Amino acid sequence: MNQTITIAGDDWYELISLGDGISLIRERYVADWLRCNIWHIQGKHQDLLIDSGLGLRPLKPEIARLSSRPVIAVMSHCHFDHIGSCHEFDRRLGHHACSDVYQDPMPPEMQIDAFIRAETFKALPHDQFEVSSFQITPAPLTGYLDDGDYIDLGNRVLRILHLPGHSPDSIALLDEKNQILFSGDVIYNGDLFDTLYHSNRDAYKESLERLRSIPITTVHGGHDASFDQNRMIEIIDNYLDGGGRLGDPYAWVSARM
């Protein structure tokens, strides 16, 4: 029997305040196994947005509910589930290694059809939405970030770490003073994905080894729940031992249906 999927109301986005000016924004009706964590960090003079989800509903109005300050939108990497609303923001920063993907964000090699399927959505974003017509709006980056760069929000400074492996352009943002890492898809509390067309396992190992040596108390990843340094080391060790890997995306997603 075919199940009718309802149309979402005005609560597409879920806003969760973690305190100290950090908020987590999630697309409530996207399946947990794909849903990206969108991070908003309030600054003294400007705010920072890390990643932007699938872009199925306008994100900028949600940000305006949190703050009226100018927003710097930083993409942790170029994958479609993180850059969907990137085009809504005037300042769009990321690493240059995948700058071409922002101009053509749905290359066939990305295996997007493994993830975007009817089961991906608990409710639809609007009554005109069709899974088969899912698109990401191209949004070329307006500036680039590289390893060692800093973003100064006035009351918080974040250092850019270029940590390739999951993708060539993967970056994390480190608040060194508070030992908080916004890690994108470099590391999160789940199976790590290293089999994409532009993933590099050797580079990934080097990036994860680098993280081991950095004092970090809290990791806010691109997916799943946040975690502490002990859990981070467990995830790294498991990966380096050959475990904790997503593998074939079609089989991985099907196992979660």
N, C-alpha and C positions, 0 to 999 in steps of 0.2 A: 504494500500500500504506500502510495506517495504521501509524504508528509508536507503539509503546507507550512511554509516559513513565514512568520509575521514580519511586518515592517516595524523597524525600531522607532521609538519615540524620540524625544529630545535628549535622551540620556545616553547617546551613543558613546560619549566619552565619560570615563570615571576619573575623578580627580581626588588624589589621596595626598594629604599633607603629611610629610615625615618630620616636620619641624626644622628649625634653623634655615628657613628659606628654601628648602628642597621639597618639590612635589613630584609625585609619580602620576602620569596620565596614561590611561589605558583605553583601548577600544573595547568596550564592554562586550560587544556581540561578536567579536572575532575569537575563534577557537584558541584555547590556551597554548596549544603547541605551535601556533604561528604568531600570536599577538606579541607585538614589540612593546617594550617599555619606553615610554617617552618621558624624558626628565626635564623639569623646569627648575632653574636655579635663580633665585632673586639676587640681584646685585644692588649696589648703592646707586648707581647711575644708569645701569643697563642690565638686562637679564639674559640668561643663556638657556637655549633650548637644545637638548641633545636628542637627535632623531625625531621623526615626524610620522611614523606609522604608515598605514596603507593609503591614507588620503581619501577615504570614502565619504567623509563628511568634513566640512571646513574646520580646521584646527585653530586658526588664528583667533576667532572669537572666544574660544575656550581659554586661550592664553590671556586675553584681555580681562577675563574674569579674575585672574590671579594678580595682574599687575598692569599698569599703564606705561611702564618704562619701555624704551626701545629694546628689541629682541635681536640677539645674534643667534642664528640657527646653525648649529654644527651637526653635520652628519658623520656618525662614527664609521660608516662605510657605505658603499654604493648599492646595497641590495634592496630590492623593491619593497620589502616589508618595513624598511626604515626611512624611506625617502618620499613617501607618497604625498605629503603635504609640504615638501620642501619649497615648491613653487610659490607658496603663499607669502614667503618672507623675502624681504629685500636683501638682507645680508645672509648669504648661504656659503658656509665654509666647510671644507673637507680636505682630504689629502689628494694631491694631484695624480696619484698613480692610476686612478680610475675615473679621471675627469670626463672621458668620453662616454661613460655609462650614464652620466646625468643628462646627456643630450639624447641618448637612446637607451632608456632605462629598462627595456624588456627584451634583451637579446635572447634568441632561442636557446642558447647554451645555458641560460640561467635555470632551466627546468621549472619554470613558474607553475606549469600545469600540475606539478606534483602537489603543490600547496594550495592553489586557488581552485577549489571545487565546491560543490554544494555544501558539503559537510563543514567547510571552513566557517560558515556563518550561522550563528544561533538566531539571528534576525537580519533582515536586509536593511541597508542604509537608506534606501528610498524605493518607491514603487516602480521606478524605471530601471533599477539595477538588474543586470544579468551577468551571471558568472562568466559566461563565454565572451563578454565584451569588456572584461576588466582591463583597465589601462592605468599606467602611471604617467602623469604629466611631466614632460621633459622640463628640467630646471637646471641649466648649467650653473656651476658654482661661480660665485662672484669673487672668491678669494681662496687662498690655499693655506693649509696648516701643515707643518712638518715637525719632526721630532725635535724637542727642545724649545719649541715656541711656547709662549704664555698668553693666556687670556686673563686680563685683569678686570674684574667686575667692580673694583673699588673696595669692597669689603671681603673679597675672596679671589684668590689667584689660582688658576688651574694650568698645569703643565701638560703639554701634548706629548704623548708617547706613541710613536709609530711602531705598531706591533703586527706586521704582516703574517699571513698564514691562512687564516680563514678567507681573507681576500687580500689583494696587494695593497689596498689603501686603508686597512683597518687601523684605527687609532683608538686610544683611550685617553681620558682626561683625569689627571691626578691633582687633587687638592692636597698638597704636601703638608700644609699646616695641620689639617684635621685628619690626614691619612685616609682620605676617602677616594676611591677609584670608581669612575664611571667608565665601564669597560667595553660598552658596545657588545659585539659578538666575539671578541677575543676570548672572553671567558664568561660563563654564566652558569647557573645552577642546574645543569642538564647535560645531555649528550652534545658534544661539540661537533661542528660540521666542517669537515676538511676535504670533502669530495666534490666540491664545485669545480667548474671548468677552469677557474683561475686560482683555486686553492693551492697551497704549497706546504706539504707536511714538514719538510725540513725547516722552512722559515717559521712555521707554527711552533715547532719544538723550541726553537731559539727564543721566540717571543714569550712563551710560557716560562722558560727557564729564567728569562730576565725578570718576570714578575715575582718570582720566588725571592729575589734579593731586595725587593722594595718594601719598606715598612707600610703596611696597609691594615687598617682596622675594619673597614667596611667596603664591600664591593657592591655597587649598583650596576647590574648587568643589563644587557640589551633584551633579555628574556628572563622569565621566571623570578623567583624571590631573591632578595638581597641576602648576602652571607658575609661571614667574617674571614679572617686570614687563615684560620685552621681549615675551614672548608675549602678555601681557595687552593691551599696546598694539596688537599685530598683530591680535588678535581684535576690539578696539574699532574700529580703522581699517577693517577688512574689513566690519564691520557697517555703519558709517557710510557706506561706499561702496556699500552695497546688497547685499553678499554675506554668506555665513555665516549664513543664516537657514533655519530649519527648514521654513517654509511649510506646505503642507497636511499634517496629521499622518498621514492615511491613506496617502497616497502615500509619505511619508517612511519610515514604518514598513515598508510593503510592499517598498520598495527594499532593506531590510536583511534580508529573509527569505532 
